[in-house]
C-alpha cells in the first residue's frame, strides 16, 4: 500500500494545478475566510467543533509575518461575530519565528490577547524538529500570562514524553498527533507500531495527570485504545477531545461524535492551498490513498 500511495503522490505532483485542486478540495475549506466560516457553521450544526488555520508558513520577511498575524485576527473576529464553536491554529514560522524570535513572540501574543478578550483559544502547531525548542519557549512564556494557549506535540519524536513531563507544570493543554515531518531516525521513531506505542505512553501520562488533550489521529487502533483508557481511568468526556483533519475518515469522525465525545476538525483555508496539498501528500503519503478513494469512490 505504501508503494501504491507513493505512486499517487508522484502522479499528483505531475498534474496541472487545477487537477490538484480537484484532488484537494475535500481537505481544504476554500480560499477565503467566508468559505471556512461556512464549513465551520455546517460542522457546528452537527455538534462538531473546529480549529481554523490560515494556510502558509516560513515567511520570507517581517511584512509577510505581519500580514499572517492580521489574517489570524480576522479569523478570531469572524469566529466571534458568527458565534462559531471554533478556535485558531497558528504556525510560528508563519509569524516570523525564523526571522526574529522576539518579533514572533509579539505577534503571537497579540493573537492570544485578542482571543482572551473574546473568550477563545489559540493552538500553536508544532513544526519540524529544529523549531521544537523555540516553540516550547514561546508557549511557556505566554502561559505565564495567558491560560488560553496550547501546543501540539508529536508522538514520533523520541523526546516528546520527556517534554510533557518537564513542561506539565506550565503547559496543561495539548494536541497529541503522530507527526508528519521527515525527521532523522536518531530523534524520531520510524516504525509504525513504535510510534503507536509512544503515542499511547504519552496519552496515558496526560490522562493520568489531568492534562487536557486533543487526541488527534485517524488511526482506529489508537482511537480504540483511547476509548478504553478513558473508560478505565474514569475520565469525564469534557476533559478530552478527539481531533481530525478536514475530509479524512469522516466515518470515524461521525462515530466519535455519535458516541458523545467532542470532535474537533482542523479546517485549513487560504490561497496557499497548493503547497499545503503537496506537502501533506509528501509527508503523509497515506493521504494519497484517501484522495484516491474519494476521487474514484473506491471503498475498503
C-alpha positions in Angstrom: 0.0 0.0 0.0 2.9 2.4 0.8 4.3 1.9 -2.7 0.8 2.5 -4.2 0.4 5.7 -2.2 3.9 6.9 -3.3 3.0 6.4 -6.9 -0.1 8.5 -6.4 1.9 11.3 -4.8 4.2 11.3 -7.8 1.3 11.4 -10.2 -0.4 14.2 -8.3 2.8 16.4 -8.4 3.0 15.9 -12.1 -0.6 17.1 -12.7 -1.7 20.6 -13.5 -2.6 22.8 -10.5 -6.3 22.7 -11.4 -6.3 19.0 -11.2 -4.5 19.0 -7.8 -7.2 21.4 -6.7 -9.8 18.9 -7.6 -8.0 16.3 -5.6 -7.6 18.6 -2.6 -10.8 20.4 -2.3 -12.3 17.9 0.1 -9.4 18.6 2.5 -9.4 22.4 2.3 -12.3 24.7 3.3 -11.6 27.1 0.4 -9.5 30.1 -0.5 -11.4 32.7 1.6 -12.4 33.2 5.2 -16.0 33.2 4.2 -15.5 29.7 2.7 -14.1 28.5 6.0 -16.8 30.2 8.1 -19.5 28.3 6.1 -17.7 25.0 6.6 -17.5 25.5 10.3 -21.1 26.6 10.6 -22.1 23.3 8.9 -19.9 21.4 11.4 -21.4 23.3 14.4 -24.9 22.4 13.3 -24.0 18.8 13.8 -22.2 19.4 17.2 -18.7 19.2 15.7 -16.1 21.7 16.7 -13.3 23.2 14.5 -9.9 24.8 14.7 -9.3 27.2 11.8 -5.9 27.7 10.2 -4.8 30.2 7.5 -2.5 28.3 5.2 1.1 29.3 4.9 4.4 29.1 6.8 8.1 30.0 6.8 7.5 33.6 5.7 10.4 35.4 3.9 10.1 38.8 5.6 8.5 40.6 8.5 5.8 42.1 6.4 4.6 38.7 5.4 4.5 37.7 9.1 2.5 40.8 10.0 0.1 40.0 7.2 -0.3 36.5 8.6 -1.0 37.9 12.1 -3.6 40.2 10.6 -5.3 37.2 9.0 -5.3 35.4 12.3 -7.0 38.4 13.9 -9.6 38.3 11.1 -10.2 34.6 11.9 -10.7 35.3 15.6 -13.1 38.2 14.8 -15.1 36.1 12.4 -15.4 33.3 15.0 -16.7 35.9 17.5 -19.1 37.6 15.0 -20.5 34.4 13.7 -20.7 32.7 17.1 -18.7 29.8 15.9 -17.6 26.9 18.1 -14.0 27.1 16.9 -10.6 28.3 17.8 -7.5 29.4 15.9 -4.4 27.3 15.0 -1.1 29.1 14.1 2.3 28.1 12.9 5.2 30.1 14.4 7.2 30.1 11.3 4.3 31.9 9.6 4.5 34.5 12.3 8.3 35.1 11.9 9.9 32.6 14.2 12.8 32.0 11.8 13.3 35.8 11.3 13.3 37.1 14.8 12.1 35.2 17.9 11.1 38.2 19.9 9.2 39.6 16.9 7.4 36.3 16.6 6.5 36.3 20.3 4.9 39.7 19.9 2.8 38.6 17.0 1.6 35.5 18.8 0.9 37.5 22.0 -1.4 39.9 20.0 -3.4 36.9 18.8 -3.6 35.3 22.2 -4.6 38.6 23.8 -7.4 39.1 21.3 -8.5 35.5 21.8 -8.7 36.1 25.5 -10.9 39.2 25.0 -13.5 37.1 23.2 -13.1 34.0 25.4 -11.3 32.0 22.7 -8.2 29.9 22.4 -5.0 29.7 20.2 -3.4 26.4 19.4 0.3 26.6 18.4 1.2 23.9 15.9 4.4 22.0 16.2 6.6 22.1 13.0 9.9 20.3 12.2 12.4 19.4 14.8 14.7 22.4 14.6 11.8 24.6 15.7 10.7 22.5 18.7 12.7 24.2 21.5 11.8 27.7 20.3 8.1 26.7 20.0 8.1 25.4 23.6 9.9 28.5 24.8 7.4 30.9 23.3 4.4 29.0 24.5 5.8 28.6 28.0 6.5 32.4 28.1 2.9 33.1 27.0 1.5 30.7 29.6 2.8 33.0 32.3 0.1 35.5 31.5 -2.4 33.6 29.4 -4.3 30.3 30.0 -5.9 30.3 26.6 -3.0 28.9 24.6 -1.9 25.3 24.0 0.6 23.5 21.9 0.9 20.4 19.7 3.3 17.5 20.4 4.3 14.7 18.0 4.4 11.1 19.2 7.0 10.1 16.7 9.7 12.3 18.3 11.6 10.4 21.0 11.8 13.5 23.2 8.0 14.0 23.4 7.4 12.0 26.6 10.1 13.9 28.5 8.9 17.2 27.0 5.4 16.6 28.6 6.9 15.8 32.0 9.2 18.7 32.0 6.6 21.2 30.9 3.5 19.8 32.6 3.6 22.4 35.4 3.4 25.2 32.8 1.5 23.8 29.9 -1.6 21.7 30.5 -3.3 21.8 27.1 -2.0 19.8 24.2 -2.9 18.3 20.8 -1.2 14.9 20.5 -0.6 13.8 17.0 1.7 11.2 15.4 3.8 13.8 13.4 4.3 14.3 9.7 7.7 15.7 9.2 10.5 13.5 7.8 12.9 13.5 10.8 16.1 11.6 11.3 15.8 8.1 12.9 18.2 9.4 15.6 15.4 11.6 17.0 12.3 10.1 15.7 10.6 6.6 15.7 10.1 5.3 12.2 8.3 2.0 12.9 4.5 2.3 12.8 4.0 0.3 16.0 6.8 2.1 17.8 5.0 5.4 17.0 1.7 4.0 18.2 3.3 2.7 21.4 4.8 6.1 22.2 1.5 7.8 21.4 -0.2 5.6 24.0 2.6 6.1 26.5 2.3 9.9 26.2 -1.5 9.8 26.2 -1.5 7.7 29.3 0.6 10.2 31.2 -1.6 13.1 30.1 -4.8 11.3 31.1 -3.5 10.2 34.5 -2.2 13.7 35.3 -5.3 15.8 34.4 -3.8 17.3 31.3 -6.4 18.4 28.7 -5.6 16.7 25.4 -6.9 16.7 21.9 -6.4 13.2 20.7 -5.5 13.9 17.1 -5.5 10.7 15.0 -7.3 8.8 12.2 -5.8 5.5 13.4 -8.6 3.2 14.5 -6.2 1.3 16.6 -5.3 4.4 18.6 -8.9 5.6 18.9 -10.0 2.2 20.3 -7.1 2.3 22.8 -8.0 5.9 23.8 -11.6 4.9 24.3 -10.5 2.0 26.6 -8.1 4.2 28.6 -10.7 6.9 29.1 -13.2 4.3 30.3 -10.7 2.5 32.6 -9.5 5.8 34.2 -13.0 7.2 34.5 -12.1 10.3 32.6 -15.0 12.7 32.0 -15.8 13.4 28.4 -15.4 17.1 28.9 -11.8 16.7 29.9 -10.6 15.5 26.5 -11.5 15.8 22.8 -10.7 14.0 19.6 -9.3 15.8 16.6 -9.1 15.0 12.9 -8.2 16.7 9.6 -10.9 18.0 7.3 -12.1 15.4 4.9 -10.3 12.4 6.3 -12.0 9.4 7.9 -15.4 11.0 8.1 -16.9 7.7 9.1 -14.7 7.7 12.3 -15.4 11.4 12.8 -19.2 10.7 12.8 -18.8 7.7 15.1 -16.9 9.7 17.7 -19.4 12.4 17.5 -22.3 10.0 17.9 -20.5 8.4 20.8 -20.9 11.7 22.7 -17.2 12.7 22.6 -16.1 16.2 21.5 -14.6 16.0 18.0 -12.7 19.0 16.5 -11.9 19.3 12.8 -8.7 21.0 11.6 -10.1 23.4 9.0 -7.4 25.0 6.8 -8.2 27.6 4.2 -6.4 30.2 2.1 -4.7 30.9 -1.2 -1.7 28.8 -0.2 -3.7 25.6 -0.6 -1.4 24.2 -3.3 1.9 23.9 -1.4 -0.1 22.7 1.6 -1.7 19.9 -0.5 1.6 18.8 -2.0 3.4 18.9 1.4 0.6 16.9 3.0 0.9 14.3 0.4 4.7 14.1 0.6 4.8 14.0 4.4 1.9 11.7 4.8 1.5 9.5 1.7 -1.4 7.7 3.3 -3.4 10.8 2.5 -3.0 9.9 -1.2 -4.9 6.7 -0.6 -7.8 8.7 0.9 -7.8 11.1 -2.0 -7.7 8.2 -4.5 -10.7 6.5 -2.8 -12.6 9.8 -2.6 -11.9 10.6 -6.3 -12.9 7.2 -7.7 -15.4 6.3 -4.9 -13.5 3.2 -4.0 -14.5 1.5 -0.8 -12.4 -0.6 1.6 
